[in-house]
Amino acid sequence: MVRTPLTPEERERGERLGALLREARGSRSMVEIAAGAGLSAETLRKIETGRAPTPAFFTVAALAEALGLSLDDLLRRCVPEPAAAASA
């Protein structure tokens, strides 16, 4: 199966998600948060560094729960507002 290449917008969104997760993790270890979300530390590392810019919904939901974030907040912070996207 051949995957469709990601658009620049998808890559940017993945980078924003990774930065947000790193910020929310703070001083907690990657291993601690990954275990709390039922993921490997390597999976979390890939998401945080943007090497996995489009994680599955349930992966994002599990990380949000482990970090105490709401999915609504993640969405607002990862996807630019339409007006901001148009003026960029």
ZITA-V337345 format. One record per backbone hydrogen bond with DSSP energy under -0.5 kcal/mol. NH is the residue of the N-H (numbers start at 1). CO is the residue of the C=O. If there is no record, write none. Layout:
nh | co
NH | CO
NH | CO
This chain:
nh | co
3 | 1
11 | 7
12 | 8
13 | 9
14 | 10
15 | 11
16 | 12
17 | 13
18 | 14
19 | 15
20 | 16
21 | 17
22 | 18
23 | 19
24 | 20
25 | 21
26 | 22
28 | 25
33 | 29
34 | 30
35 | 31
36 | 32
37 | 33
38 | 34
38 | 35
39 | 34
44 | 40
45 | 41
46 | 42
47 | 43
48 | 44
49 | 45
50 | 46
50 | 47
51 | 46
52 | 46
53 | 50
55 | 52
60 | 56
61 | 57
62 | 58
63 | 59
64 | 60
65 | 61
66 | 62
67 | 63
68 | 64
68 | 65
69 | 64
74 | 70
75 | 71
76 | 72
77 | 73
78 | 74
79 | 75
80 | 78
85 | 81
86 | 82
87 | 83
88 | 84
